[in-house]
Amino acid sequence: MYEFIRDVHLYTIAPCLPLGFYLIVISGKGSVLHKKIGSIYMALIFFSSIVSLFLKAYVGPTFLNHFGWIHLLSFLTIWTVPRSLIAVKKGNIKRHKSSMKLLYWIGLILAGLFTLMPGRYLREVLF
């Protein structure tokens, strides 16, 4: 069961890397395409962060023999996605933009670097 959850997390988070890069760096902000891809991105990253809470931390100290420091990024995502959606619905584009950048650069890029640490599954797969 653990492998299934791990794979679901990996398959839902992996597309977020190129999608997020496109949304932050390339796309025309506020365009129809930006909104459609943004909806897919937000759904994927939100779902993936919930799934990740079921994955036990094997590196570093744990809380309740399950949660590790990496899970803080999951909670950050669960908090940031609705906050950003509410902000954009209210017309607060500045908050939406900063929230999404924070989520991408901290939640995906930083977390991605953590997954390459010794003892982590993705490191074993890639190297």
N, C-alpha and C positions, 0 to 999 in steps of 0.2 A: 504493500500500500504506500509506503514511504516513497518508493521509486516513482509511482504514479503521480503523487503530489509534487515531487521534485520536477518531474518532466512537464507537468501542467504549468508549473511556475516558469520554467525555462522557456517553454513554447509561447507563453503569453507575454513574457517580459522581453524576449529577444526582438520582436518587431518594434518595440517601443524605442529602441536605440535609433534606427534610421528614421522612423516616423517623427520622433521628437526633434531630431536634428533638422529635418525638413521644415517642421512647424516653426522652430525658433530661428533658424538661420536663413532659409530659402523662401518660404511661402509668403504670399501677399497676405498680410494680417487682415482679418475680417472678411476675406473672400469666401465664397461658397465652398471651394475646395478646402480651404483652411478649416472651416467649421466642420466639414464632413470628416476629414482626416483627424482633426482634433477630437471629435466625438469618439472615434475608434480608438485613438491613443488613450484618452481618459478612461474608457471602459476597460481596455486591456491592462493598463497600469493599476487601476483600482482593483480589478479582479485579481491580478497577480499579487498585489500586496496582501490581500486577504488570504489567498492560498499560502503565501509565504509564512504566515503565522502558524501554520500547521507543520512547518519544517523545524526540526530541533536544531539548535545551534551546537555545532561540534567543535568550534574553535573559540577559545577564550572562556572567560567566566560565564556562567549561566544563572538565570533567575528561575526558580521553580523547576530546576533541572531541565529546562526547555528553552527559554528565551535568552538570546544573547544580545550584544550591542547592535548587531546587524538588524535586529527586529525594530529598533528605533526608527530606521528608515521606512519600514512598513507602516508604522504608526504615523510617521510624517506624511506619507502618501495618502493614507486613509483620511487624514485631516485636510491635506492640501487640495485634493481633487474637488470635494464639495465646496470648499471655501472659494476656489477659483471659479467654479461654475456659477456660484451665487454672485460673485463679483462681476463677472461678464454679463450676467442677466440684468444686473443693476446699472450697467454702463460704466463700472469702475475698471476700465481697461488697464490702467496702471497696476492695480493689485493683481489682476488676472495675469498680466505679463510677468510681473515679478514672481508670482507664485509658480507659474509654469517653468520659468527659468530655474528657480530654486529646485523644483522637483526634478528637472532634467539633469542639471549639473551635480546636485548632491545625491538625489535619490537613485539616479541611473548610473552616472559616470563614476561617482565615488563608490557606490555599492558594487558596481562592476569591477572596480579595482580590488575591492575586498574579496571578491569571488576568485581572484587569482592568487590568493595567499596559500601557502602550504597547508595541506589538509582539507582543502575545499574541493568539492566535486568537479566544478568547472575547470579548475586547474588540471585535474587528472585527465579530463576529457581532452582539453586543448594541448596539453604538453605530455 
